[in-house]
Each structure stands twice: as structure tokens, then as C-alpha cells.
Amino acid sequence: MDFEISEITSQVAQTARDFAQQYIKPYVMKWDESQDFPIELFKKMGEIGLMGVLVPEHYGGTGLGYYEYKVIIEEIAKVDGSIGLSLAAHNSLCTGHILTFGNEIQKQKYLPKLATAEWLGAWGLTEPNTGSDAGNMRCTAVREGDHWVINGTKNWITHGRSGDVAVVICRTGEPRTKDNATAFIVERGSPGFSGGKKENKLGMRASETTEMVFSNCVVPDANRIGEVGDGFRQALKVLDGGRISIAALALGIAKGAYEAALQYSKERQQFDKPISSFQAIAFKLADMATEIVAAEMLIYKACDLKQRNEPVTTQSAMAKYYASEMSVKVANDAVQIFGGYGYTKDFPVEKYYRDAKLCTIGEGTSEIQKIVISREVLK
């Protein structure tokens, strides 16, 4: 694995950095306080290729690799984790699912619109009563001739209300049986498909999280992705890549919190000298810096395996688990370094602190990552 960052990756990172400074940073707290979901921002991202990072150019995408994808999410998340989260969900989950498992007709129909952000994507696996227990889904799809009828509710769905197209995994067999789920592409405006309750969240507040409700929603069989019963296997593979993006998201949040704390520690004076000169603060900064680098190395390894189309389940789970827990710890330490000011909304670290926690939950909790890792190492 080559740790040297290529010129292309550096240029992509700079593009994302410049975009975040110009179009995101001035509005971070406004969006956070109001829970506005800035759809037009994602249209702008689509114009410069950030919404179809991994999509080949012949489908309208940027055709970049996982190293570039990692730095894009990281740079956006350093400024606002919630925008990084929506960016990751669109690219990795909805778009990624169609790119990986869709047939050629589906790819040609949906990928160009998703890659340019003409359409925003959503991905539905989680339900009110089945988070980690996805084999017991209650959202069902029943075949009737050349179409399927979907009934049920998905929740915790990024872009569940505003998304133009969703990949939805539904139960097509008996509960807790093998191969009992199938994936479908459902377009906004389909009769019986609506967005439900919007969640009022601790963090990631500018990223829309809602229910998706299906009431006798008719979907043509042409919108089925892959074979009947392949849905859960597809979802697990999609999550392998998605966990790399959440790891990058956590890394960006951690770097943002660390850089803010580092700068503040040099400026804040106590006892006539900067607080960075005190060992209690200096050692915190040393730990933060070390843990960030360790997480980044895990992410690079996962990117390398994914880029070479090698098995990545263990490495992506390790990267996601370590980076997300690290992000929470670094953000917590950043608040501590800021002291009372860190507890106010006048300084950025309280938002990093709130945003970081989602990384330990979304796309598989830390506990699920440990199950995945332990199963793999015990084979």
C-alpha cells in the first residue's frame, strides 16, 4: 500500500476544501439551529462532481476512486459533519447500490441523474423495530404479476422525505428465513410512497432523517435489483463500502475538532502563558493527534483493499469502529480543552461533539462492528 497522496487526490481534496469554506462554513450554525436541509447545496456539489464520485464517467459520474472519496467526505465533514453525512449516504448507499447491483438499463436510467444531483438518493433498510435485526423486517413486498406491492415503514432514512429515488430493501419471504429480502428502486411520486416523520436529532441536524412510508405502493418488477432473495446480501456488500465513508466522516469531524482545540490551546492564556504549555493539555493533544493518525491508517487500508476489489469486510468494520469511537473521544477532549467556552455555541467544538456520536451508530453500531470483526477473525 502506497501512503503517498497522489496529485489527483490532493487536487480533489483542495476542491472539496474550497467548496466547504465558500458554500458551507458561513451557514453551519444557521442550518444546525433551524434543521434546514440545504438541497440546493447538493445541486452545487453535483455540478463539480461530488455527488457521483465513484460513478464511471460514461454514466455521468466523476469516475474517481476510494482515496478521492475518502478525502472529499473528510474535507466536507471538517466543516460540517451533517453535510458530509448526506454526501456519504447519497454516494455510498443509494447510488452505490445501483452502481454495484443494478442491471444496465437501471444504471443508464438512474446513475446520470444521481451523479449530477439532478436526483437526490435515499436508501432504506432500517425499520422502527428492526435496526440491527434486519432479518426480521416488517416492510414487505408481494408480487402481483409484473409488479410488486410494498407495505411498511422504514425509519432513520437519510433523505427519506426529500430524496427523488430510493433503494428499498423489503422482506419477500418469511421472517428470519434465508434469502428473505429483495431490493427495489422506488421513485418519489410513486402512489403509496410518502415521507413520514422528520427526526429531531442531537447532531447532524442539517442532514434530513425521516421515515419512509409505503401503503400499497406499486413498483414494477423492472425496478427490482438483482434476484429475488438477494437483497440482504446486497445490503451487506453496500455497507462494506458505506462503512469506509462513515469512517472518513468520523475522521473529518475529529480533525475539525482537533484543529480547533490545537489553535485555541495556543491562544488561550492562563497564569500568563498559553494553556498548550501545560502538560495536561499537551498530553491531550498528543493523544488526539496519535489516534487521528491511527484511524486514518485503518481507513487507507480499507480504501486500498476496496480499490483493488479485494475482500474488505473486516477492514471496513475495523476502520468504521475505531474511527467513530476515536471521533467521539477527540471531540470530547476538544470540548474539555475549550473549557466553559467549549460548552457554548459560540465555538465550533460543541457541534463536533454532537455530530460525532452518530458515527458510532449509523450504518451498524460499534457493537455490530465488533460482531463483524470477531466473526471474521474467528473463521
N, C-alpha and C positions, 0 to 999 in steps of 0.2 A: 504494500500500500504506500503510495506516494503522498507525503504530507505537504508537499509544496503546492500552494494555491496557484492555479493556472491564471493566465492573463484574462481569459474569458470569465472565469469565476469572479475575479477581482472587479472586472468591469460591471458584471451583473450586480454584485454587492453594492457597488457605488451607485448604480442606477436606483436600486431599492432604497438606499440610504438617502439619496437626494429627494426621492419621491416622498418618503416619510417625513422629512424635515419640512418640505414645502406644503404638502397636502394633508398631513395627519397631525403633526405636532401642535399646530395652533388651535386645534379643535378637540384635543384629547379629553379635557375635563368637561367641556360642554356636552360632548356625546355621552360621557360617563354619567353625568348628573341627570340628563334627560332620558337616557337609554335610547337615544336616536340610533337607528341603523342607517348609516350613510350609503345608500345604494349607489348613488352617483359616483362615489369614490371608487367603487369596484368597477364601474364602467371605465373610469380613467385608468385603473390598473389594467383592464383588458386592452386598452389602446397601446400600452407599452409592453404587453406580453406577459404580465404577471399572473394572469388567470388561466393560462394554458401552458404552464412551464414545461410539463413533461409530454405534452401532446405533440406528435410529429408535425412538421411544417405543412405536409400535404393535407392535414386536417385543420389547418388554420392556427396551429399552436406555435410555440417558440422552439420546441424540439431540443430543450436542454436536458441535463442530467440531474442526478440527485445531489451532487455537490452544489450546483447552482440553486436548486430548490431549497436546500438547507440554508444557504446564506440569504436568500430572499426572505424566507419566513423569519429568520433570526433578526435581520435588519429592521423589518416592519415591527416585530414584537418588542424590540428595544425601545421603540417609541410608544406603541400601544398594542398590548397583548390581545385585546379583543379583535382588532383588525387582522392581526396575524392568525387568530383562530379561524375567522371566517375565510381568510385566504386559504388556509390549510384544508378546511372542510370542503371547499369548492374543488380544489385541485386534487386532493388525495382520494376523497371518498366518492362523490358523485361522478366527477369527470374520470377519476382513476378507475372506477368500477366499469364504466362503459368502455374506456380505452383498453382495459385488460380482458374483459369477458364479452363485450358486445360483438355482434356479427358486423360484417362490412356495411350493411345497409344502416344499421343503428349508428355506427361510428360516423358515417358520412352525414347522417341526418342531425346528430346531436353535438358531436365534438366541435365543429366550427363555431356554433353559437355559444357553447360553453367556453371555448378557448378565448373568445374575444369579449366575454362577459355580456354579449347580447342577451344571453340567458344566464341566470344565476342557478347554481345547483344545490340540491339538498340530498341527504342520504338517510334512510330510515331503517334502523334495526331495533333500537331500544323501545320498550313499552313500559307503561306505568307499573306493571307487576313483573316485568322480566328485563332486568338490566343485565347482570352477568349471566342470568339463567335464560339465555336466548333460545334454548331448545324447547322452551315451554311457551312460545309466543301464542298470543290470542288473536292477533291480526291474521285473518285467513284470506286465502284466495281460492275460489271454487271455479272450476272450469265449466263453462256452458257453451258448447260448440266451439266457435273460433274466437271466443273471448273469455276473460276471467272476471269474476265479480269479487271485489275486495271489500272486506268489512273489518273494522277495528280502529285502534288508535295507536299512534307512535308518539313518543314524547322525548324531550331533551334534544329536539332536532334543530340543528343549525340551519337557518333559512327556511324553517318549516312553514312560515307564512308568506315570505317574500320570494322564495325560490320559484323559478319558472318550470323547472323539471326536477323530479326526484327519483332516485333509485330506491325502491322499497322492497325489503325482504319480508315475505309473508309465509305463513305456515300453509303448506299444501298437503300435509299428511297428518297423522295422529300425533298428539303431544308426546314429546320425549322419545320419538321413534327416529331411526336413522334416516337421513336424507328426506327430512320432512319440511324443508323450506325452499322457496324459489324466489328469484329476484325479478322485479318488473320495473320498467320505466313508465312513470306516470307524469303526464304533463299537467301544469296548472290550467285550470279551466275545465278539466275533465269532470263531468257530472258526478256528484257524490264525493268529490275530493275538496277539502277545505282546510284552512289553517285554524288551529284552536288557540288555547290559552297561551299567552306570552309569559315566560317566567320572569320574576323579579329577582335578579341574582345578586350575590355578594360582589362578584367581579365579572370581568369580560362583558360589561354591560352594554357596549356598543355592538356586540355580536348578537344577532337575533336568535333566541332559543324558544321554540314554541312546540305545541302539539301539531301533529298532522292527523286529521280525522277522515276516515273512509266509511261512507254509508252507501252500500250497493254501488260502489264505484266500478264502472265497466272499463276494462283495459283489454285491447286486442291482444291476441296471442303473439302477434308480431312484435309486441313490446316486452315479451319475456326474454330475459337474458340467460342464455345457455339452456341446459336441460332442466326439466322438472326435477326438483330434489337437490340441485347443485347450489342453492342459494347460500347455505351456511358455510360451505367450503369456500365459495367465492368471497364471502364476507371476511373470513379469517385471513385470506391472502391479501385482500384490500387493506385490512387492519395492519398487516405486516408493514406496508408502506406508510400507512397513516400514522403509525406509532413513531416512525422516524420524523414525521412532520411535527408531532406533538413534542418530541424531544427537542427539536430545533426551536419550537415555540418557547419551551421552558428555558432553553439556553439563552434566547434573546431577552426574555424577561429578567433572568438572572444577571446577564451582562448590563442591562439597563440599570438595575438596582445597584449593582456593584460600582459601576462608573459614577453614579450619583453620590454614593456613600464615600467613595475614594476622594472625589473632588471636595465634598463637604468637610471631610476629615482634615483636609489641608487648609481650609478656610476658617473653620470654627476654632475660636481661641478659648482656652480655659487655663487659668493660672499663668497667663501671659505667654502661652505657646500653643501651637496647633494641636488638636486632640490626636492627630495621627502620630505624634511623638510619644504618646503614652502606649506602653506595651499592650494594655488591654484592648485598645483599638487596633493597633498594628497587627496583633495576632489574629484578630477577627478578619482583617483584610487579607492576611496571608492564607487563612483557611478558605475564604471566599474565592480568592484567585486560583488556588490549587484545585478546589472542587469544580470550578468552571472549566478548567483545562481538562480535568479527568472526564467530565461529562462530554466535552467536545470530542475527545479521542474516541469514546464509545460511539458517538454519532457518526464520526468519519468512518469508522469500521463498518457500521451498518450501511452507510451510503456506498462504500466501496463494494460490499457484497451485492447490494441491490443493483448497482451499476453494472456489475458483471453477471447479473442474473443467477447468482448463487443463492442457496437457502439462507434466509435472513431472519427467520422467526425468533431464534434465540437472541441474536444480536440486537434486533429492533426492540424486543421486550426489555433487554438489559439497558439499552440506551434510553428508552422511554421511562423506565422505572427510576434509574439513577438520576437522570436529568431533571425529572419532575420533582423528586424529593429534594434534590440539590437546590432547585429554584426556590422552593418554599423556605428552605433554611437560609439561603443567601438573602432573600427578600426580608426575612425576619431579622437577620443581623443588620441589614441596611437600616431598617426602622430603628433598631437599637442604637446604631451609631448616630443617627439624627436626633435621638432622644425625643423630647416632647414635640419638637418640630416634625419628626417623622410620623407622628400620630395625627397630623393635620393634613388637609387637602391643599395647603399652600405649597407643599413639596411633593415630588413625584413618588417617593418610596411607598407611601401607603397604598397607592394603586397597584404598584408591582406586587405588593404583599397580598392584596385581594385577588389579583389576576392569577398569581402563581398556583393557587390551590387547585384550580380547575384541572391543571395538568396532571395531578395525581389521581384524577377521577375519570376524565373523558377518554374515550377510546380504550377502555379497560383500566380498571383501578390498579393501584400499586399492588394490591393483593392478588389480582388476576395476573399481573405480570410475573409475580413470584411463582404462581402456579405454572404458567407457561415455561418459565426458565427451569424450574425444578423438574418438570416432566421431560424437558429436552436433555438436561444433564444426566438424568437417571435412566435414559434409554439404554 
